[in-house]
Amino acid sequence: MSVTNIGGEGSGARIPVERSTEPTQPGVDSSSQRIEQPVLSIIKASQASRSARLEKLGPLLAKKISAFEQSLFELGGLALEYATLRSELYVIEIQLSSDEDDSGSSEDAPKVSEEQVSFLERKVDESQGAMTTFIEKLISSNEGLHLDKEIFSDYWRLYSTGKSERTLSLAFTKEQMMNRCVNKMIYLASTKQVVEENKAFIFTNFFKGDTTQLSQSNIDILLDLEGSETHHLGKAPVKVSFFSGAALLFSIFLKPRDASIDRKVIDLFKDINELPKEQKSIDVDLPTYQIVNLTSRGQSISIWEFVEGKKLEGIDASHAIGNLPLSSEREILHNQLLRLETICNYINISDLTMDNLIFQNLGKENPRIIPIDLESIQPGKDTGLYSKEPSYPPLTVSEINLLKTFKESVGDTPYRFVPIPTSHFLGSLSSFSSFVKVAASVLSSIEKSNFQINVSKERLEWLVLEDFINNDVPYLTEYRSKIYYGSCTIDENMIAVRQ
């Protein structure tokens, strides 16, 4: 048995994984077996790891989760029936279309009738109804598991998987579903404890009201996971809201990682804003807010000032702003965007996707665009704010001096390395076989960034698969010219060195 390391924010967890050493059997597709064997092994290892984690939730919740797992086996049977019927209907519809188009076909060839199609359509509808009812009952009877309809989407997509792969796909989907639920419950419970233990600190640093009339023991806390992207066993940013009775006092964001690099960027923005007007290339302020790093229960976390606003749809920020109805608002935000792009491009900040941007005061006097993740620095990568590179206004000497000082200072600060777009990771999570292609893309990206690979292809495939079985996006860190899969505090996580 070998031991592999799981990546992610603050990752140090290790899962034992039994790797098959059996040779490829005659007549078996070696490429298929190369995927099937590690997937079966990771499912087995994941089940053992989850059983150990379940102990943290207590016997009542563990029993409820065990019952939920049995329900997923039944759901798998319904999904398999639905997929089979959908596939049969697709084939028979193609055949019917072919019969209609091919007037010269043999009279002895079997014909497909409209009645056969109608019969299968009714069976598909009945199967779909049975699945829908079953899922709705699962959600309503398992409120504590934080379920929603979206989480079951992979069961509906089973019909698009090849018939020979559906059993393995169902096993992977079931295991991934179980991990998502268990990881989320453990993480939220742990986060609640962290917030309770640091409540006084959070109030001191982020609450702008009068605390003299408040009793800490009467403060209620509400947690909401933000975004669809998780790392290292379901960890993600959490919106934490504090209530006194029914009254909302304030909210903050808690992120399960150190935010030293983000703080340095915000401090840079503040320094640029404070330059005299004549020393700025554009008199447009960059967004700033408060971030505090904290160590709690041996884990690095960060507390962020809550940024009120909304996220917009679009391929990038420039596109989203261009679709806003008010021309005056578009002009203000385009100026802010160009200022942000100019500075971030110079210091190589990337991954400023729509998920990482908040638009504030839309339709009001002072609209703002605010990045809420500034952890990724990658030379040669676009910021993500524009699809087509804009014309950059020339920077002043004072601005360049501040930017150069910043670039010199980040060498001793870990920051996120994003080898491929996060959307590509997210789009691959539902396919049990995608880990091979994703690992290859990650290796290619690292090499193109002028790093020497220090890990085997098979090793990286395992690391990606370990993340995928937990529905996690792989998290890579660059620190002192080295790339780590997960935390840079663990030497075994190092996978590449800059050439």
VEXDREN-2710 file (C-alpha; in Angstrom, 1 decimal):
% VEXDREN-2710
k/r/px/py/pz
1/MET/0.0/0.0/0.0
2/SER/1.3/3.4/-0.9
3/VAL/0.4/6.8/0.6
4/THR/-0.4/9.8/-1.5
5/ASN/-0.8/13.4/-0.4
6/ILE/-4.0/15.4/-1.0
7/GLY/-3.7/18.9/-2.2
8/GLY/-5.6/22.0/-1.3
9/GLU/-5.6/25.1/0.9
10/GLY/-3.6/24.2/4.0
11/SER/-3.5/20.6/2.9
12/GLY/-1.6/18.1/4.9
13/ALA/-4.1/15.2/4.9
14/ARG/-2.9/11.9/3.6
15/ILE/-5.0/9.0/2.3
16/PRO/-3.7/5.5/1.9
17/VAL/-4.3/4.2/-1.6
18/GLU/-4.0/0.6/-2.7
19/ARG/-2.6/0.6/-6.2
20/SER/-3.2/-2.4/-8.4
21/THR/-0.1/-4.1/-9.8
22/GLU/-2.0/-6.7/-11.9
23/PRO/-1.0/-6.8/-15.5
24/THR/-3.4/-6.0/-18.3
25/GLN/-5.5/-9.0/-19.1
26/PRO/-5.6/-10.3/-22.7
27/GLY/-8.4/-8.9/-24.6
28/VAL/-8.9/-5.9/-22.3
29/ASP/-8.5/-2.4/-23.5
30/SER/-5.3/-1.2/-21.8
31/SER/-6.4/2.5/-21.9
32/SER/-9.7/1.6/-20.3
33/GLN/-8.1/-0.5/-17.6
34/ARG/-5.6/2.3/-16.9
35/ILE/-8.5/4.5/-15.9
36/GLU/-10.7/1.8/-14.3
37/GLN/-8.1/0.5/-11.9
38/PRO/-7.1/3.7/-10.2
39/VAL/-10.8/4.8/-10.0
40/LEU/-11.8/1.6/-8.3
41/SER/-8.8/2.0/-5.9
42/ILE/-9.6/5.6/-5.1
43/ILE/-13.2/4.8/-4.4
44/LYS/-12.1/2.1/-1.9
45/ALA/-9.6/4.5/-0.2
46/SER/-12.1/7.3/-0.1
47/GLN/-14.7/5.1/1.6
48/ALA/-12.2/4.2/4.3
49/SER/-11.1/7.8/4.8
50/ARG/-14.7/9.1/5.0
51/SER/-15.6/6.5/7.6
52/ALA/-12.8/7.9/9.8
53/ARG/-14.1/11.5/9.3
54/LEU/-17.6/10.5/10.1
55/GLU/-16.6/9.9/13.7
56/LYS/-16.3/13.7/14.0
57/LEU/-20.0/14.1/13.4
58/GLY/-21.3/11.9/16.2
59/PRO/-23.4/8.7/16.0
60/LEU/-26.7/10.3/15.1
61/LEU/-25.4/12.1/12.1
62/ALA/-23.3/9.1/11.1
63/LYS/-26.4/6.9/11.1
64/LYS/-28.3/9.5/9.0
65/ILE/-25.5/9.7/6.5
66/SER/-25.4/5.9/6.3
67/ALA/-29.1/5.8/5.5
68/PHE/-28.6/8.5/2.9
69/GLU/-25.9/6.3/1.3
70/GLN/-28.3/3.4/1.0
71/SER/-30.8/5.7/-0.7
72/LEU/-28.1/6.7/-3.3
73/PHE/-27.8/3.0/-4.3
74/GLU/-31.5/3.1/-5.0
75/LEU/-31.2/6.4/-6.9
76/GLY/-28.4/4.8/-8.9
77/GLY/-30.8/2.0/-10.0
78/LEU/-33.3/4.6/-11.1
79/ALA/-30.7/6.6/-13.0
80/LEU/-29.4/3.5/-14.8
81/GLU/-33.0/2.7/-15.9
82/TYR/-33.5/6.3/-17.1
83/ALA/-30.2/6.3/-19.0
84/THR/-31.0/2.9/-20.6
85/LEU/-34.4/4.1/-21.8
86/ARG/-33.0/7.5/-23.0
87/SER/-30.3/5.6/-25.0
88/GLU/-32.9/3.2/-26.5
89/LEU/-35.2/6.1/-27.4
90/TYR/-32.3/7.9/-29.1
91/VAL/-31.4/4.8/-31.2
92/ILE/-34.9/4.1/-32.2
93/GLU/-35.5/7.8/-33.2
94/ILE/-32.4/7.7/-35.4
95/GLN/-33.6/4.5/-36.9
96/LEU/-37.1/6.0/-37.6
97/SER/-35.5/9.0/-39.2
98/SER/-33.3/6.7/-41.3
99/ASP/-36.3/4.6/-42.4
100/GLU/-38.1/7.8/-43.6
101/ASP/-35.1/9.1/-45.5
102/ASP/-34.0/5.8/-47.1
103/SER/-36.8/4.9/-49.5
104/GLY/-34.6/2.3/-51.2
105/SER/-34.0/0.1/-48.2
106/SER/-34.8/-3.6/-48.2
107/GLU/-38.5/-4.5/-47.6
108/ASP/-37.3/-7.3/-45.3
109/ALA/-35.5/-4.9/-43.0
110/PRO/-37.4/-4.3/-39.7
111/LYS/-39.2/-1.0/-39.6
112/VAL/-39.7/1.3/-36.6
113/SER/-43.2/2.5/-36.0
114/GLU/-44.5/5.7/-34.4
115/GLU/-46.2/3.5/-31.8
116/GLN/-42.8/2.1/-30.7
117/VAL/-41.4/5.6/-30.3
118/SER/-44.5/6.7/-28.4
119/PHE/-44.2/3.7/-26.1
120/LEU/-40.6/4.4/-25.3
121/GLU/-41.3/8.1/-24.8
122/ARG/-43.9/7.2/-22.2
123/LYS/-41.4/4.9/-20.4
124/VAL/-38.8/7.7/-20.4
125/ASP/-41.4/10.1/-18.9
126/GLU/-42.3/7.6/-16.2
127/SER/-38.7/7.0/-15.4
128/GLN/-38.0/10.7/-15.3
129/GLY/-40.9/11.2/-13.0
130/ALA/-39.8/8.4/-10.6
131/MET/-36.3/10.0/-10.4
132/THR/-37.7/13.5/-9.8
133/THR/-40.0/12.3/-7.0
134/PHE/-37.2/10.2/-5.4
135/ILE/-34.8/13.2/-5.5
136/GLU/-37.3/15.5/-4.0
137/LYS/-38.0/13.1/-1.2
138/LEU/-34.3/12.7/-0.6
139/ILE/-33.9/16.5/-0.3
140/SER/-36.9/17.0/2.0
141/SER/-36.0/14.1/4.3
142/ASN/-32.3/15.1/4.7
143/GLU/-32.4/18.8/5.5
144/GLY/-29.2/18.6/7.6
145/LEU/-27.1/17.4/4.7
146/HIS/-27.4/20.7/2.8
147/LEU/-28.8/19.1/-0.4
148/ASP/-30.2/20.8/-3.5
149/LYS/-31.3/19.7/-6.9
150/GLU/-28.1/20.7/-8.6
151/ILE/-26.0/18.2/-6.6
152/PHE/-27.9/15.4/-8.3
153/SER/-27.2/16.6/-11.8
154/ASP/-24.7/13.9/-12.6
155/TYR/-27.3/11.2/-12.1
156/TRP/-29.4/12.8/-14.9
157/ARG/-26.3/13.0/-17.2
158/LEU/-25.6/9.3/-16.9
159/TYR/-27.3/8.6/-20.2
160/SER/-24.5/10.5/-22.0
161/THR/-22.0/8.0/-20.6
162/GLY/-21.1/4.9/-22.6
163/LYS/-23.1/1.8/-21.6
164/SER/-19.9/-0.1/-20.6
165/GLU/-18.9/2.8/-18.3
166/ARG/-22.1/3.5/-16.5
167/THR/-21.6/1.1/-13.5
168/LEU/-18.2/2.7/-12.7
169/SER/-19.6/6.2/-13.4
170/LEU/-22.4/5.5/-10.8
171/ALA/-20.0/4.3/-8.2
172/PHE/-17.8/7.4/-8.7
173/THR/-20.8/9.7/-8.6
174/LYS/-22.1/8.1/-5.4
175/GLU/-18.8/8.4/-3.7
176/GLN/-18.3/12.0/-4.8
177/MET/-21.8/12.8/-3.6
178/MET/-21.2/11.2/-0.2
179/ASN/-17.9/13.1/0.2
180/ARG/-19.5/16.4/-0.7
181/CYS/-22.1/16.0/2.0
182/VAL/-19.8/14.8/4.7
183/ASN/-17.0/17.3/3.9
184/LYS/-19.4/20.2/3.9
185/MET/-20.9/19.2/7.3
186/ILE/-17.5/18.8/8.9
187/TYR/-16.2/22.0/7.4
188/LEU/-19.2/24.1/8.5
189/ALA/-19.1/22.6/12.0
190/SER/-15.4/23.3/12.3
191/THR/-15.9/26.9/10.9
192/LYS/-18.6/27.5/13.4
193/GLN/-16.2/26.6/16.2
194/VAL/-13.5/28.8/14.8
195/VAL/-15.9/31.8/14.6
196/GLU/-17.2/31.2/18.1
197/GLU/-13.7/31.0/19.5
198/ASN/-12.6/34.2/17.7
199/LYS/-15.9/36.2/18.0
200/ALA/-14.4/38.9/20.2
201/PHE/-11.5/39.4/17.8
202/ILE/-13.8/39.6/14.8
203/PHE/-16.0/42.2/16.6
204/THR/-13.0/44.3/17.6
205/ASN/-11.6/44.4/14.1
206/PHE/-14.7/44.5/11.8
207/PHE/-17.8/45.6/13.7
208/LYS/-18.3/49.4/13.3
209/GLY/-21.3/49.7/15.7
210/ASP/-21.5/50.1/19.5
211/THR/-20.6/47.0/21.3
212/THR/-21.3/48.3/24.8
213/GLN/-25.0/47.3/24.5
214/LEU/-24.3/43.8/23.1
215/SER/-23.9/40.5/24.9
216/GLN/-21.6/38.2/23.1
217/SER/-23.5/35.2/24.5
218/ASN/-26.7/36.4/22.8
219/ILE/-25.1/36.8/19.3
220/ASP/-26.3/34.3/16.7
221/ILE/-24.2/33.2/13.8
222/LEU/-25.3/32.2/10.3
223/LEU/-22.9/30.5/7.9
224/ASP/-23.3/30.4/4.1
225/LEU/-20.8/28.7/1.8
226/GLU/-20.0/30.9/-1.2
227/GLY/-19.3/29.8/-4.7
228/SER/-19.1/26.4/-6.4
229/GLU/-15.3/25.9/-6.1
230/THR/-14.0/23.9/-3.1
231/HIS/-10.5/22.8/-2.1
232/HIS/-9.1/20.2/0.2
233/LEU/-12.1/18.3/1.5
234/GLY/-14.8/20.7/0.7
235/LYS/-13.3/24.0/2.0
236/ALA/-14.5/27.2/0.5
237/PRO/-15.1/30.9/1.5
238/VAL/-17.9/31.3/4.0
239/LYS/-20.1/34.3/4.5
240/VAL/-20.5/34.7/8.3
241/SER/-23.4/36.9/9.5
242/PHE/-23.8/38.0/13.1
243/PHE/-27.3/38.7/14.5
244/SER/-28.7/40.1/17.7
245/GLY/-32.2/38.7/17.8
246/ALA/-33.6/39.3/14.3
247/ALA/-31.3/42.3/13.6
248/LEU/-28.3/41.7/11.3
249/LEU/-25.3/43.4/12.9
250/PHE/-22.7/42.8/10.2
251/SER/-21.1/40.2/8.0
252/ILE/-17.6/39.1/7.2
253/PHE/-16.0/36.5/4.8
254/LEU/-13.9/33.8/6.3
255/LYS/-11.5/32.0/3.9
256/PRO/-9.7/28.8/4.8
257/ARG/-6.3/30.0/3.7
258/ASP/-3.6/32.6/4.5
259/ALA/-4.2/35.8/2.6
260/SER/-0.8/37.5/2.9
261/ILE/-0.5/37.9/-0.8
262/ASP/-4.0/39.5/-1.0
263/ARG/-3.1/41.9/1.8
264/LYS/0.1/42.9/0.0
265/VAL/-1.9/43.7/-3.2
266/ILE/-4.5/45.7/-1.2
267/ASP/-1.6/47.6/0.6
268/LEU/-0.2/48.4/-2.9
269/PHE/-3.5/49.7/-4.0
270/LYS/-3.7/51.9/-1.0
271/ASP/-0.2/53.3/-1.6
272/ILE/-1.1/54.1/-5.3
273/ASN/-4.3/55.8/-4.2
274/GLU/-2.4/58.0/-1.8
275/LEU/0.0/59.3/-4.4
276/PRO/-0.5/63.0/-5.3
277/LYS/-2.8/63.5/-8.3
278/GLU/0.0/64.7/-10.5
279/GLN/1.9/61.5/-9.8
280/LYS/-0.9/59.2/-11.1
281/SER/-1.4/58.2/-14.7
282/ILE/-5.2/58.2/-14.1
283/ASP/-7.0/59.8/-11.1
284/VAL/-9.1/56.7/-10.5
285/ASP/-8.9/55.0/-7.1
286/LEU/-8.2/51.2/-6.8
287/PRO/-10.5/49.2/-4.6
288/THR/-9.4/48.6/-1.0
289/TYR/-10.8/46.7/2.0
290/GLN/-9.6/45.1/5.2
291/ILE/-8.1/41.6/5.5
292/VAL/-6.8/40.0/8.7
293/ASN/-4.8/36.8/8.9
294/LEU/-5.4/34.4/11.8
295/THR/-4.2/31.0/13.0
296/SER/-6.9/29.0/14.7
297/ARG/-6.9/25.3/15.6
298/GLY/-3.5/25.0/13.9
299/GLN/-4.9/26.2/10.6
300/SER/-4.2/29.4/8.7
301/ILE/-7.4/31.4/7.9
302/SER/-8.2/34.9/6.9
303/ILE/-11.1/37.3/7.8
304/TRP/-12.2/39.6/5.1
305/GLU/-14.3/42.7/5.2
306/PHE/-17.7/41.9/3.7
307/VAL/-18.1/43.6/0.3
308/GLU/-21.7/44.3/-0.5
309/GLY/-22.7/44.0/-4.1
310/LYS/-23.5/41.4/-6.8
311/LYS/-21.8/39.3/-9.4
312/LEU/-22.6/39.8/-13.1
313/GLU/-22.8/37.3/-16.0
314/GLY/-20.4/37.6/-18.8
315/ILE/-17.3/36.1/-20.4
316/ASP/-15.2/38.7/-18.6
317/ALA/-15.6/42.0/-16.7
318/SER/-15.3/44.1/-19.9
319/HIS/-18.1/42.2/-21.6
320/ALA/-20.3/42.3/-18.5
321/ILE/-19.9/46.1/-18.1
322/GLY/-20.6/46.6/-21.8
323/ASN/-24.0/45.0/-21.3
324/LEU/-25.1/47.4/-18.5
325/PRO/-28.0/49.6/-19.5
326/LEU/-26.7/53.0/-18.2
327/SER/-24.1/54.6/-20.4
328/SER/-22.8/56.8/-17.6
329/GLU/-22.4/53.8/-15.4
330/ARG/-20.6/51.9/-18.2
331/GLU/-18.1/54.8/-18.6
332/ILE/-17.3/55.0/-14.8
333/LEU/-16.8/51.2/-14.6
334/HIS/-14.7/51.0/-17.8
335/ASN/-12.4/53.6/-16.4
336/GLN/-12.1/51.6/-13.1
337/LEU/-11.6/48.4/-15.0
338/LEU/-8.8/49.9/-17.2
339/ARG/-7.1/51.2/-14.0
340/LEU/-7.3/47.8/-12.3
341/GLU/-6.2/46.0/-15.5
342/THR/-3.1/48.3/-15.9
343/ILE/-1.9/47.7/-12.4
344/CYS/-2.7/44.0/-12.1
345/ASN/-1.2/43.2/-15.5
346/TYR/2.1/44.9/-14.5
347/ILE/2.4/42.7/-11.3
348/ASN/1.1/39.6/-13.1
349/ILE/-2.1/39.0/-11.2
350/SER/-4.3/36.5/-13.0
351/ASP/-7.6/34.6/-12.5
352/LEU/-9.7/37.7/-12.1
353/THR/-12.7/35.8/-13.5
354/MET/-16.4/36.8/-13.0
355/ASP/-16.6/34.6/-9.9
356/ASN/-13.8/36.8/-8.3
357/LEU/-15.4/40.2/-9.0
358/ILE/-18.1/42.1/-7.1
359/PHE/-20.0/45.0/-8.7
360/GLN/-21.2/47.5/-6.1
361/ASN/-23.7/50.3/-6.2
362/LEU/-25.1/49.4/-9.6
363/GLY/-27.7/51.9/-10.7
364/LYS/-26.5/54.3/-8.1
365/GLU/-24.2/57.3/-7.9
366/ASN/-20.9/55.6/-7.3
367/PRO/-20.7/52.2/-9.0
368/ARG/-17.6/50.1/-8.2
369/ILE/-15.8/47.0/-9.4
370/ILE/-14.0/45.1/-6.6
371/PRO/-11.9/42.0/-7.0
372/ILE/-12.3/39.6/-4.0
373/ASP/-9.5/37.2/-4.7
374/LEU/-6.0/38.4/-5.5
375/GLU/-4.0/35.3/-4.7
376/SER/-2.8/34.2/-8.1
377/ILE/0.3/35.8/-9.6
378/GLN/1.6/34.2/-12.9
379/PRO/3.9/36.0/-15.3
380/GLY/2.7/35.7/-18.9
381/LYS/-0.9/35.0/-18.0
382/ASP/-3.8/37.5/-18.6
383/THR/-5.6/39.0/-15.7
384/GLY/-8.9/37.6/-17.0
385/LEU/-10.6/41.1/-17.0
386/TYR/-10.5/41.5/-20.8
387/SER/-10.8/39.0/-23.6
388/LYS/-8.8/41.3/-25.8
389/GLU/-5.8/43.2/-24.4
390/PRO/-6.7/46.9/-24.0
391/SER/-4.4/49.8/-24.7
392/TYR/-2.6/50.6/-21.5
393/PRO/-2.1/54.2/-20.4
394/PRO/1.6/54.9/-19.6
395/LEU/2.4/54.7/-15.9
396/THR/4.2/57.4/-14.0
397/VAL/7.6/57.0/-12.4
398/SER/6.1/57.0/-8.9
399/GLU/3.6/54.3/-9.8
400/ILE/6.3/52.1/-11.5
401/ASN/8.5/52.5/-8.4
402/LEU/5.7/51.2/-6.2
403/LEU/5.0/48.3/-8.5
404/LYS/8.6/47.3/-8.7
405/THR/8.9/47.3/-5.0
406/PHE/5.9/45.1/-4.8
407/LYS/7.2/42.6/-7.3
408/GLU/10.5/42.4/-5.3
409/SER/8.6/41.8/-2.1
410/VAL/6.5/38.8/-3.1
411/GLY/9.3/36.3/-3.5
412/ASP/8.9/35.2/0.2
413/THR/5.1/35.1/0.0
414/PRO/3.3/32.0/-1.2
415/TYR/0.6/32.6/-3.9
416/ARG/-1.7/30.4/-5.9
417/PHE/-0.5/29.0/-9.2
418/VAL/-3.5/28.3/-11.6
419/PRO/-2.2/26.0/-14.3
420/ILE/-5.5/25.8/-16.3
421/PRO/-8.7/27.9/-16.0
422/THR/-10.7/27.1/-13.0
423/SER/-13.7/26.6/-15.3
424/HIS/-11.8/23.7/-16.9
425/PHE/-11.3/22.0/-13.5
426/LEU/-15.0/22.5/-12.6
427/GLY/-16.1/21.1/-16.0
428/SER/-14.1/18.0/-15.4
429/LEU/-15.3/17.1/-12.0
430/SER/-18.3/15.0/-13.1
431/SER/-16.4/12.7/-15.4
432/PHE/-14.6/9.8/-13.6
433/SER/-12.1/9.5/-16.5
434/SER/-11.1/13.1/-16.9
435/PHE/-8.3/13.0/-14.3
436/VAL/-5.8/11.7/-16.9
437/LYS/-6.4/14.6/-19.4
438/VAL/-6.5/17.2/-16.6
439/ALA/-3.2/16.0/-15.1
440/ALA/-1.6/16.1/-18.6
441/SER/-2.9/19.7/-19.0
442/VAL/-1.5/20.7/-15.6
443/LEU/1.9/19.3/-16.4
444/SER/2.0/21.0/-19.8
445/SER/1.1/24.3/-18.3
446/ILE/3.8/24.0/-15.6
447/GLU/6.4/23.2/-18.2
448/LYS/5.3/26.1/-20.4
449/SER/5.8/28.4/-17.3
450/ASN/9.5/27.4/-17.4
451/PHE/9.4/24.9/-14.5
452/GLN/11.1/21.5/-14.4
453/ILE/8.7/18.8/-13.4
454/ASN/9.6/16.9/-10.3
455/VAL/6.8/14.4/-10.2
456/SER/5.7/11.5/-12.4
457/LYS/2.7/11.7/-14.6
458/GLU/1.1/8.8/-12.7
459/ARG/1.7/10.5/-9.3
460/LEU/0.0/13.7/-10.5
461/GLU/-2.9/11.8/-11.9
462/TRP/-3.4/10.3/-8.5
463/LEU/-3.3/13.7/-6.8
464/VAL/-5.9/15.1/-9.2
465/LEU/-8.1/12.0/-8.8
466/GLU/-8.0/12.3/-5.0
467/ASP/-9.3/15.9/-5.4
468/PHE/-11.9/14.9/-7.9
469/ILE/-13.4/12.1/-5.8
470/ASN/-14.1/14.9/-3.2
471/ASN/-15.5/17.2/-5.9
472/ASP/-12.5/19.6/-5.2
473/VAL/-10.6/21.8/-7.6
474/PRO/-6.9/21.1/-7.4
475/TYR/-5.0/23.9/-5.5
476/LEU/-1.4/24.6/-6.5
477/THR/1.0/27.0/-4.7
478/GLU/4.1/28.8/-5.9
479/TYR/6.7/29.6/-3.3
480/ARG/10.4/30.6/-3.7
481/SER/10.5/29.3/-7.4
482/LYS/8.8/26.0/-6.6
483/ILE/5.3/24.7/-7.2
484/TYR/3.5/22.6/-4.6
485/TYR/0.4/20.6/-5.0
486/GLY/-1.4/21.9/-2.0
487/SER/0.4/23.5/0.9
488/CYS/4.0/24.8/0.5
489/THR/4.6/23.9/4.2
490/ILE/4.9/20.2/3.3
491/ASP/8.1/19.3/1.3
492/GLU/6.4/16.2/-0.2
493/ASN/4.0/18.4/-2.0
494/MET/6.7/20.0/-4.2
495/ILE/6.1/19.0/-7.8
496/ALA/8.2/21.4/-9.9
497/VAL/11.2/23.8/-9.7
498/ARG/11.7/26.9/-11.8
499/GLN/14.5/26.5/-14.4
END
